[in-house]
Structures are given as structure tokens and as C-alpha cells.
Amino acid sequence: MNDDYRSEGNIGAKGIHNRLVIGVPLLIAGAIASFLNPSFLGQVVAFFGFLGIFQARDRTCVALAARGARNLDGNQELLRDTESIEYFQGRARKVYLKTFFATLVLMLAGRAWLYFGP
């Protein structure tokens, strides 16, 4: 396996930027909604915000990992060796787990605030 894959990730700087531009506002909106309303809509919005931020931080696009591909700023290519594909799919699973648990913590904090807060 080429070690460049591990150091670069499967998305480039433009992909990271795009995920942050979408993820940060979604997370802010979802967090505010979680503390104002007991609806699950806030958690859904926050989930996608966390997903974008964690993908950017880990330089791993979960959709590309599922297809066994990478896109380093406009040059999408399929990964050839099984080890690279498995490596990025493992990173994608970790992104999903972090996203799930971060959303769960936000939901519990929001519920606690709504039901026991001021």
C-alpha cells in the first residue's frame, strides 16, 4: 500500500473546505434547535453538521470510501488495492461512530436543558 494514501486522506483541500462550509452552519443550527425544541429535527441537522466536520477533520469522505475511491481536488480515482480500500472504509466507520456519539451527547444535553434547565 502506498503510504501517501494514509497521509493525504481520500479528499483534498477543496473537499475539506466544502465539508466545513456545510458542516459548521448545520451544526450550529442543529445545536440551537436541540436546546430550544424537543423535536428530533435539530438532531438530524446536527448529525449532518457533525458528519461534515468529522469528514473534514479526518480527511475521509464516507461516500467515496464506500465506493473505494478518492478525490484529491478534482481528480476522482478508484483505489486499486484492497488494503487501501479497507483502510478508508475503516476510517469512514470511525467517522460515522464519532458522528453518532457526538449527536447523542448533544441530544442528551439538549433534553436535559429543556426538561431540567432554568
One Martini backbone bead per residue (centre of mass of N, CA, C, O) as a GRO file, in nm:
protein
  118
    1MET     BB    1   0.098   0.034   0.020
    2ASN     BB    2   0.052   0.365  -0.007
    3ASP     BB    3   0.130   0.619   0.223
    4ASP     BB    4  -0.020   0.861   0.092
    5TYR     BB    5  -0.306   0.784   0.168
    6ARG     BB    6  -0.278   0.826   0.478
    7SER     BB    7  -0.184   1.131   0.470
    8GLU     BB    8  -0.416   1.252   0.274
    9GLY     BB    9  -0.650   1.088   0.205
   10ASN     BB   10  -0.970   1.107   0.011
   11ILE     BB   11  -0.935   1.424   0.039
   12GLY     BB   12  -0.899   1.745  -0.025
   13ALA     BB   13  -0.903   2.078   0.034
   14LYS     BB   14  -1.176   2.128  -0.105
   15GLY     BB   15  -1.337   1.908   0.047
   16ILE     BB   16  -1.288   2.020   0.326
   17HIS     BB   17  -1.413   2.296   0.282
   18ASN     BB   18  -1.699   2.202   0.199
   19ARG     BB   19  -1.763   2.055   0.469
   20LEU     BB   20  -1.733   2.307   0.650
   21VAL     BB   21  -1.940   2.497   0.513
   22ILE     BB   22  -2.174   2.297   0.589
   23GLY     BB   23  -2.124   2.187   0.886
   24VAL     BB   24  -2.120   2.435   1.074
   25PRO     BB   25  -2.408   2.551   1.029
   26LEU     BB   26  -2.556   2.286   1.097
   27LEU     BB   27  -2.453   2.260   1.386
   28ILE     BB   28  -2.557   2.525   1.495
   29ALA     BB   29  -2.855   2.481   1.427
   30GLY     BB   30  -2.885   2.208   1.579
   31ALA     BB   31  -2.803   2.309   1.860
   32ILE     BB   32  -3.017   2.522   1.895
   33ALA     BB   33  -3.261   2.333   1.848
   34SER     BB   34  -3.197   2.133   2.087
   35PHE     BB   35  -3.244   2.379   2.311
   36LEU     BB   36  -3.556   2.467   2.206
   37ASN     BB   37  -3.644   2.169   2.095
   38PRO     BB   38  -3.769   1.827   2.111
   39SER     BB   39  -3.708   1.775   1.836
   40PHE     BB   40  -3.532   1.574   1.591
   41LEU     BB   41  -3.439   1.782   1.380
   42GLY     BB   42  -3.186   1.892   1.523
   43GLN     BB   43  -3.030   1.619   1.514
   44VAL     BB   44  -3.021   1.586   1.211
   45VAL     BB   45  -2.866   1.842   1.152
   46ALA     BB   46  -2.627   1.781   1.343
   47PHE     BB   47  -2.534   1.522   1.212
   48PHE     BB   48  -2.445   1.658   0.941
   49GLY     BB   49  -2.247   1.848   1.074
   50PHE     BB   50  -2.064   1.640   1.203
   51LEU     BB   51  -1.998   1.484   0.946
   52GLY     BB   52  -1.850   1.715   0.801
   53ILE     BB   53  -1.635   1.769   1.021
   54PHE     BB   54  -1.515   1.478   1.044
   55GLN     BB   55  -1.433   1.454   0.751
   56ALA     BB   56  -1.239   1.692   0.751
   57ARG     BB   57  -1.055   1.606   0.988
   58ASP     BB   58  -1.001   1.301   0.851
   59ARG     BB   59  -0.994   1.304   0.537
   60THR     BB   60  -1.298   1.153   0.498
   61CYS     BB   61  -1.507   1.016   0.266
   62VAL     BB   62  -1.773   0.807   0.293
   63ALA     BB   63  -1.864   0.775  -0.004
   64LEU     BB   64  -1.588   0.710  -0.127
   65ALA     BB   65  -1.521   0.468   0.055
   66ALA     BB   66  -1.760   0.290  -0.041
   67ARG     BB   67  -1.638   0.298  -0.350
   68GLY     BB   68  -1.321   0.306  -0.357
   69ALA     BB   69  -1.232   0.619  -0.339
   70ARG     BB   70  -1.088   0.934  -0.461
   71ASN     BB   71  -1.059   1.312  -0.410
   72LEU     BB   72  -0.803   1.533  -0.525
   73ASP     BB   73  -0.915   1.796  -0.652
   74GLY     BB   74  -1.076   1.655  -0.929
   75ASN     BB   75  -0.938   1.352  -0.899
   76GLN     BB   76  -1.107   1.087  -0.954
   77GLU     BB   77  -1.035   0.764  -0.802
   78LEU     BB   78  -0.969   0.440  -0.795
   79LEU     BB   79  -0.890   0.203  -0.586
   80ARG     BB   80  -0.686  -0.085  -0.619
   81ASP     BB   81  -0.626  -0.177  -0.335
   82THR     BB   82  -0.754  -0.341  -0.064
   83GLU     BB   83  -0.609  -0.196   0.168
   84SER     BB   84  -0.709   0.093   0.103
   85ILE     BB   85  -1.009   0.040   0.114
   86GLU     BB   86  -1.017  -0.067   0.407
   87TYR     BB   87  -0.897   0.180   0.540
   88PHE     BB   88  -1.124   0.388   0.455
   89GLN     BB   89  -1.363   0.226   0.568
   90GLY     BB   90  -1.265   0.243   0.861
   91ARG     BB   91  -1.266   0.553   0.877
   92ALA     BB   92  -1.568   0.584   0.812
   93ARG     BB   93  -1.674   0.434   1.061
   94LYS     BB   94  -1.550   0.635   1.264
   95VAL     BB   95  -1.707   0.879   1.169
   96TYR     BB   96  -1.988   0.764   1.232
   97LEU     BB   97  -1.942   0.717   1.535
   98LYS     BB   98  -1.874   1.007   1.615
   99THR     BB   99  -2.137   1.126   1.511
  100PHE     BB  100  -2.334   0.968   1.684
  101PHE     BB  101  -2.217   1.044   1.970
  102ALA     BB  102  -2.232   1.351   1.939
  103THR     BB  103  -2.539   1.359   1.894
  104LEU     BB  104  -2.620   1.222   2.157
  105VAL     BB  105  -2.498   1.431   2.348
  106LEU     BB  106  -2.660   1.669   2.242
  107MET     BB  107  -2.939   1.553   2.299
  108LEU     BB  108  -2.904   1.516   2.606
  109ALA     BB  109  -2.840   1.810   2.667
  110GLY     BB  110  -3.099   1.931   2.549
  111ARG     BB  111  -3.298   1.772   2.727
  112ALA     BB  112  -3.190   1.866   2.998
  113TRP     BB  113  -3.244   2.164   2.948
  114LEU     BB  114  -3.554   2.145   2.895
  115TYR     BB  115  -3.632   1.975   3.170
  116PHE     BB  116  -3.398   2.109   3.396
  117GLY     BB  117  -3.377   2.387   3.347
  118PRO     BB  118  -3.463   2.725   3.380
   0.00000   0.00000   0.00000
